[in-house]
Structure formats: C-alpha cells, structure tokens
Amino acid sequence: MTGAKVNQMVKEPKKRKVPRRKLPRSFKDLTPAKHFNPRTFFQELILKGWFTPRHGQPRRPVFPKLKHGEVAITWIGHASFLIQFTDLNLLIDPNFANWLFLMKRIKRAGLKMKDLPPVDVVLLTHAHYDHFHKPTLRNLPHPKIGIMPRGVGDLAHDLGFSRVIELEHWESFSQGDGSDWKVTFTPSKHWGARTLHDQHRGYGGFVLEHQGRKIYHAGDSAYFHGFEEIGRKLNPEIALLPIGAYHPETFRKVHMGPDQAIQAFKDLRARVLVPMHYGTFKLSFEDLEEPPRWLREIAYEENLTDQIKILDEGVPKVF
C-alpha cells in the first residue's frame, strides 16, 4: 500500500472534552434522546418486529461494466452500500445480519455476502451494532483497508483488515498508488457509544472522491447546520442520506425524517439524493413503508422528483 497518506483539510481540531460518566437513573438514560421506557421499547421495537414476517429476497447481482468516471451504487439495505468504480470496490457500513440481539431484520439483505466482488476498502461510520456489525465484517473476503472514526479501531483489529485507519473530523486518507482515491471523514449529529460508558468513540460520515466523482454517506445523523459546511468544503455530487427512525419527535435528536433529509440535501447542494436507513430494522415507531412515501411526496411538492433516486436492494445503479 505504498503512497497511502493521512492529511488534514483544516487546522488541527480542538481536543474534545470528555464528560464525566454518570450512572443512568432510568432506562431512558441509556439513549441520548431519552426516548422511551422499557415496556414501550419492547412492545414497539422488539415484539412487533417478532410478529412481522420477514420479506424480501437476496438478488443475484448483475454488476455493470463501468467506464472511467462512472460509479455503480448498490444498496444492500439499512445503511449498507457497495460502491464500485472501474478499479475500486468499497463497502460502507456492511450489515448482513438477520438479527441484532433480540431485534429482527424485517427485510432481507439485497444480496448475499458470497456474491460480493473483491472488496478493497470498508468505511465504518460509527460503532453502533447496526452499522459496525462484527460478524459481517469478520466474514467478508478480507478487505485491505478499514477506515473508521478515532476510537473505533480497537474493535476492528481482529476482523481481517490488513490495515485499520482512524480519522478525526475533516481528516482525509488518500491512496496514491495510481488509483488516486480519497476519503474524508465528516461531522454528524449523533453519538458513537457501543456500550453504556463508551464515550471515547467518534462518529460521522464520509465523502469519497475518485475519478472526478464525489459520494457522501452521512452515517447516522440528525439534521444540523454542519451539512452546509460539508457542502461548502467538499461539494458532494451524490448524497446518501438517512430518512428513517424519526418518530416520536424525540428521535429527531439523533435521526432525520424525509423532510429534514430534503433540507440537508439542499444544504449540501448535491445533485442526487439516495435515501437509506429505513425499511430494514424497526428502530422507531413510524411504519416501515412511511419514510419513502413521505420522501416522494415532499420531492414532488418541491419539484425535486428527478433528483431523488430510491434504490431497490441488491440492484446496482450506475451514475
């Protein structure tokens, strides 16, 4: 991996103050938005999922033959994507699990792991179990490089990566071996803890630059004005934005609904919005089919229909 380097786009970020740890006073304190009591959590997010039939079938993907400058994006489901160029295959937040502990996957992954092409790079936006899924990562055909936020690398060193890169916000990792791709880690409004007192792990999104294209994956995020800064500094063309897990209203402290995703899309000044983070796991109280329906409605009202690309799981789309 000669020629690889990490660089910063801006001056060294200020050290973050680590808050003193406090014992939770109730179940609500286990989530940063203080969403719900144990009974509501179990009934709405666990029990209803158990009684919802799992649907969807993995497809045998037909990966397109690309020209230089073309990018193929395949939505695997939830926040998982395969990004392909002529000379680069990259996975973002891969998760092929049918269960996350007691939480049932309602819609199957769009393709099977065995049908993936050779993977060069894996981007991991944060350490939450639905985004950083160790069994999936361990069973991938050993990708060369894993890129993730600072404080997350210790979770990845036994998962088969040849190299683990940790980035702070606005840091970039570039590969200068002739492929000339670059990944920049961007801020988000979420949280990164994997366990209760796990407050040292970073979280965010990524902008991938390659062959003149720029693709932004927001990770998990509530709406915040940082999207304007990302758009101004990095000018992404294609924005993969979350649209699910927004009801009840307190969930919007850490997630976006379709209305806020549209606003984030405008702030970014991107050309294409690809929605994600809906329809796979029941993480909130809205119907699983509601986010894309509402997104289409808003896009129609705001004359953005042609810029919204809702992908079918397992079907590559060339941009």
Number of C-alpha atoms within 10 A of each C-alpha: 11 8 10 13 12 15 12 16 12 9 8 11 11 6 6 7 6 8 8 7 10 9 9 12 8 11 13 15 16 16 15 14 16 14 20 18 12 11 8 13 17 15 12 15 18 17 15 14 20 15 10 13 12 15 11 13 14 17 15 14 17 10 17 14 10 15 9 11 12 16 24 19 22 24 26 30 25 27 25 26 25 21 22 23 21 16 12 15 19 21 23 25 27 26 25 22 16 16 12 13 8 12 18 23 23 21 23 22 26 24 21 16 17 10 12 16 14 14 19 17 20 23 26 27 28 27 26 16 15 20 19 23 18 18 12 15 22 15 12 18 16 16 21 16 19 25 25 29 26 17 19 26 19 10 12 20 13 12 18 18 21 13 15 18 17 20 24 20 22 22 20 21 20 18 16 14 11 8 13 13 19 18 23 24 28 27 21 25 21 21 19 20 20 17 11 13 13 12 16 15 17 23 30 24 27 28 24 23 19 20 15 9 16 19 23 28 27 25 30 28 23 22 23 17 13 16 22 17 14 22 19 13 12 19 18 23 18 24 24 24 27 29 28 33 25 23 17 12 12 14 23 19 18 20 25 26 24 24 16 20 24 23 16 25 24 15 18 25 19 19 16 19 25 20 25 27 23 24 22 22 25 23 21 18 16 15 13 19 11 14 24 19 11 15 22 17 16 16 17 13 10 10 10 16 15 11 15 19 15 14 17 13 23 24 20 22 16 16 12
